[in-house]
Amino acid sequence: FLEHGDLGHGVWLYEEQLRVPLVVQYPDGKSGVSDVPASGVDVLPTVLDTVGLPLPAGLPGRSLRETVGPAVRVAQSDDGLRATLSDGYKLIERGAQPTLTELYALDVDAGELHDLSEVDVVQLEALRKRLEWYLSTHAAPEGGHAVDNQAGSDVLEELRALGYLGGGD
């Protein structure tokens, strides 16, 4: 709807295209609200888990019935865009030698209107290292669609051991 000058979706990795509500009604009547990132690839594992069937090995996604808070959020698109969100900041890049680099402080700039990539170089490099590490250790989503990935506590511990995270996440 013309946020960032574009009409449509799937072109960029701004929050208005990634942060879309997913509504699920479980047969047991449980309800609630979660801010844990989810993706379309999480629907099938959630359905299988809900009906008590095992998840096939290699199935992308995870069940949303038992989730923990996000450790690393990563999104990728098929045209080379990639983004990560951590500690209230978001990095968007295009290309291996980034031809586009944007950094936003989402806590104070939810509309992603004020690029901080030339102002907050320390935060930019920290997010860039996290993104590179994540992409080098996790498979890219099939089809190249924008996906929010969630990493559990094992990934947090590995990031800490590598020096990418301080005492608090």
C-alpha positions as CSV (number, residue, x, y, z in Angstrom):
1,F,0.0,0.0,0.0
2,L,2.8,2.4,-1.0
3,E,4.9,2.0,2.2
4,H,8.4,2.7,1.0
5,G,7.0,3.6,-2.4
6,D,5.9,0.2,-3.5
7,L,2.5,-1.3,-4.3
8,G,2.2,-5.1,-3.7
9,H,4.2,-7.5,-1.7
10,G,7.2,-9.8,-1.9
11,V,9.5,-7.1,-3.4
12,W,11.3,-5.9,-0.3
13,L,11.9,-7.2,3.3
14,Y,10.4,-4.3,5.2
15,E,8.2,-5.1,8.2
16,E,5.0,-4.3,6.5
17,Q,5.7,-7.2,4.2
18,L,7.1,-9.6,6.8
19,R,5.0,-8.9,9.8
20,V,1.7,-10.4,8.8
21,P,-0.7,-12.0,11.3
22,L,-1.2,-15.7,11.3
23,V,-4.4,-16.9,12.9
24,V,-4.7,-20.5,14.0
25,Q,-7.6,-22.1,15.8
26,Y,-6.6,-25.4,17.5
27,P,-9.2,-28.2,17.9
28,D,-8.7,-28.2,21.7
29,G,-10.0,-24.6,21.8
30,K,-6.7,-23.1,23.1
31,S,-6.2,-19.5,22.1
32,G,-3.7,-16.8,22.7
33,V,-1.4,-14.3,21.1
34,S,2.3,-14.8,20.4
35,D,4.9,-12.6,18.8
36,V,7.1,-15.5,17.9
37,P,7.9,-15.3,14.1
38,A,6.1,-17.8,11.9
39,S,6.1,-18.7,8.3
40,G,3.9,-20.6,5.8
41,V,6.4,-23.5,6.1
42,D,5.3,-23.8,9.8
43,V,1.7,-24.6,8.9
44,L,2.2,-28.3,7.9
45,P,4.4,-29.2,10.9
46,T,1.8,-27.5,13.2
47,V,-1.1,-29.5,11.7
48,L,0.9,-32.8,11.9
49,D,1.8,-32.0,15.5
50,T,-1.8,-31.1,16.4
51,V,-3.2,-34.4,15.1
52,G,-0.4,-36.4,16.7
53,L,1.5,-37.4,13.6
54,P,5.3,-37.5,13.5
55,L,7.1,-34.8,11.5
56,P,9.0,-36.3,8.5
57,A,12.7,-35.9,8.6
58,G,13.9,-32.9,6.6
59,L,10.4,-31.2,6.7
60,P,11.0,-27.4,6.7
61,G,9.4,-25.4,9.4
62,R,8.4,-26.2,12.9
63,S,5.3,-26.7,15.0
64,L,3.9,-23.5,16.4
65,R,2.2,-25.4,19.3
66,E,5.3,-25.2,21.5
67,T,7.4,-22.2,20.6
68,V,10.0,-20.1,22.3
69,G,11.0,-16.5,21.7
70,P,13.0,-15.8,18.6
71,A,16.8,-15.9,18.9
72,V,17.7,-15.0,15.3
73,R,15.2,-13.8,12.7
74,V,16.3,-14.0,9.1
75,A,14.4,-13.3,5.9
76,Q,15.6,-13.9,2.3
77,S,14.1,-13.2,-1.1
78,D,14.8,-14.8,-4.5
79,D,16.3,-11.5,-5.8
80,G,19.2,-11.5,-3.4
81,L,17.7,-9.5,-0.6
82,R,18.3,-10.7,3.0
83,A,17.5,-9.2,6.3
84,T,18.0,-10.0,10.0
85,L,16.3,-8.6,13.1
86,S,17.9,-8.7,16.5
87,D,18.0,-6.5,19.7
88,G,15.4,-4.1,18.2
89,Y,17.5,-3.4,15.1
90,K,17.0,-4.6,11.5
91,L,19.6,-5.0,8.8
92,I,18.6,-5.3,5.1
93,E,21.2,-6.1,2.5
94,R,21.3,-7.0,-1.2
95,G,24.1,-9.0,-2.7
96,A,27.2,-10.7,-1.4
97,Q,29.1,-7.4,-1.7
98,P,26.1,-5.5,-0.5
99,T,24.9,-2.9,-3.1
100,L,22.1,-2.0,-0.7
101,T,22.6,-1.8,3.1
102,E,19.9,-0.4,5.4
103,L,19.8,-0.4,9.2
104,Y,16.8,0.6,11.3
105,A,16.1,0.9,15.0
106,L,12.6,-0.6,15.1
107,D,12.0,0.3,18.7
108,V,11.9,4.0,17.7
109,D,11.4,3.7,13.9
110,A,8.7,1.0,13.4
111,G,8.0,2.4,9.9
112,E,11.7,1.9,8.8
113,L,12.0,5.5,7.6
114,H,15.4,6.5,9.0
115,D,18.3,4.5,7.7
116,L,21.1,4.3,10.3
117,S,23.6,2.4,8.2
118,E,26.0,5.3,8.0
119,V,25.4,6.5,11.6
120,D,25.5,3.3,13.7
121,V,28.4,1.4,12.1
122,V,29.0,-0.8,15.3
123,Q,25.4,-2.1,15.2
124,L,25.6,-2.5,11.5
125,E,28.7,-4.7,11.7
126,A,27.3,-6.7,14.6
127,L,24.1,-7.6,12.7
128,R,26.1,-8.3,9.5
129,K,28.3,-10.8,11.4
130,R,25.2,-12.5,12.9
131,L,23.5,-12.6,9.4
132,E,26.6,-14.1,7.8
133,W,27.0,-16.7,10.5
134,Y,23.4,-17.7,10.3
135,L,23.3,-18.0,6.5
136,S,26.6,-20.0,6.5
137,T,25.2,-22.5,9.1
138,H,21.5,-22.9,8.0
139,A,20.0,-23.9,4.7
140,A,18.3,-21.3,2.6
141,P,14.5,-21.6,2.4
142,E,13.4,-23.5,-0.7
143,G,12.0,-21.2,-3.4
144,G,13.8,-18.2,-2.0
145,H,10.6,-16.8,-0.4
146,A,10.8,-14.4,2.5
147,V,10.8,-16.5,5.6
148,D,11.2,-15.7,9.3
149,N,13.3,-18.4,10.8
150,Q,13.5,-19.1,14.5
151,A,16.5,-20.4,16.2
152,G,16.4,-22.0,19.6
153,S,18.7,-21.7,22.6
154,D,21.4,-23.9,21.0
155,V,21.9,-21.3,18.3
156,L,22.0,-18.5,21.0
157,E,24.7,-20.4,22.9
158,E,26.7,-20.9,19.7
159,L,26.4,-17.2,18.9
160,R,27.6,-16.3,22.4
161,A,30.5,-18.7,22.1
162,L,31.5,-17.0,18.8
163,G,31.3,-13.6,20.4
164,Y,28.3,-12.3,18.4
165,L,26.1,-11.9,21.5
166,G,26.8,-10.1,24.7
167,G,25.4,-11.1,28.1
168,G,21.8,-10.2,27.1
169,D,20.1,-10.9,23.8
